[in-house]
Amino acid sequence: MLKIPDNGCTLITLAGFSSKKNYFCEIYNCLRTFLENFDMDLKIKDKLFVVTGASSGLGNGVARALLREGARLIAVARNEEKLKEFQQSNPDLIETLTSDVIRSNDHDRILRQVGNRFLSGVLINAGGPPAMSFIETQLADWDTAYQNVLRWKVSLTKMLLPIFVKQQYGRIVYIESAAVKQPIKNLVLSNSLRLGVVGFVKTLSQEIADKGITLNIMAPGFHETPAAERLYVKRSENENISLDEARKKYESEINVGRMGDALEFGTLGAWLLSPLSGYITGQTISVDGGTIKGIMG
């Protein structure tokens, strides 16, 4: 819903239209009523989507935005209790699948649950690697990060891609991080491995652009999610400050002056998963409150 200022008639008078104030005010008030009750139709009502990491955080934000448009979900996450709680919020539209998507041998279960149904899109998303500096890492950390950040996404994409090619339609959206545009302190594993996702997604988007399939990446900055907690903890330890002080420091570094909201993030995700985004592919879109300083950010 759009919120339109209620001082339009005052502005009309100040603009020099006082002689026709009633006429212009009537038009303004009609327009205001229309816009405030207007919802964009993303044309995804009753369409089926797979959402991984659906039980919390940014994945849950996208899932809720899809539900708001009347979409049907296969919600995938590790936490069965949270999944059931989420399903109870909209049982007619949500199917659940308790699964650890980082384990590639679980991907067959997603395919089986989709079955022969038309699959409109998939949100590929899971938690990130631990907060560490380069010096703190061991080679085993890099091996684990490859499995947890890059490999499983390649595997799931390869499994689902034949469905979309057969349909000649599909939307694939990945949640990565603003770290792919500008490195984030103490996130060397994320800064490095997520760039591999950007590389394969961009390449694949060009290979299948003529098949009605789009692939895009969302690059979130700091949002009010459980994932942000690991950054607060790391900063509080490094700077010997409280968690609350660490959080406030992060907020002060965001140009809009606040953390992002998962549902507002999810609204963009829902649009990218909709038919309306058909001319957008191979893009990495920052959702960061203006934190990234680069011109191409």
Secondary structure, 3 states (H helix, E strand, C coil): CCCCCCCHHHHHHHCCCHHHHHHHHHHHHHHHHHHHCCCCCCCCCCCEEEEECCCCHHHHHHHHHHHHCCCEEEEEECCHHHHHHHHHCCCCCEEEEECCCCCHHHHHHHHHHHCCCCEEEEEECCCCCCCECCCCCCHHHHHHHHHHHHHHHHHHHHHHHHHHHHHCCEEEEEECCHHHCCCCCCEHHHHHHHHHHHHHHHHHHHHCHHHCEEEEEEEECCECCHHHHHHHHHHHHHHCCCHHHHHHHHHHCCCCCCCECHHHHHHHHHHHCCHHHCCCCCCEEEECCCCCCCCCC
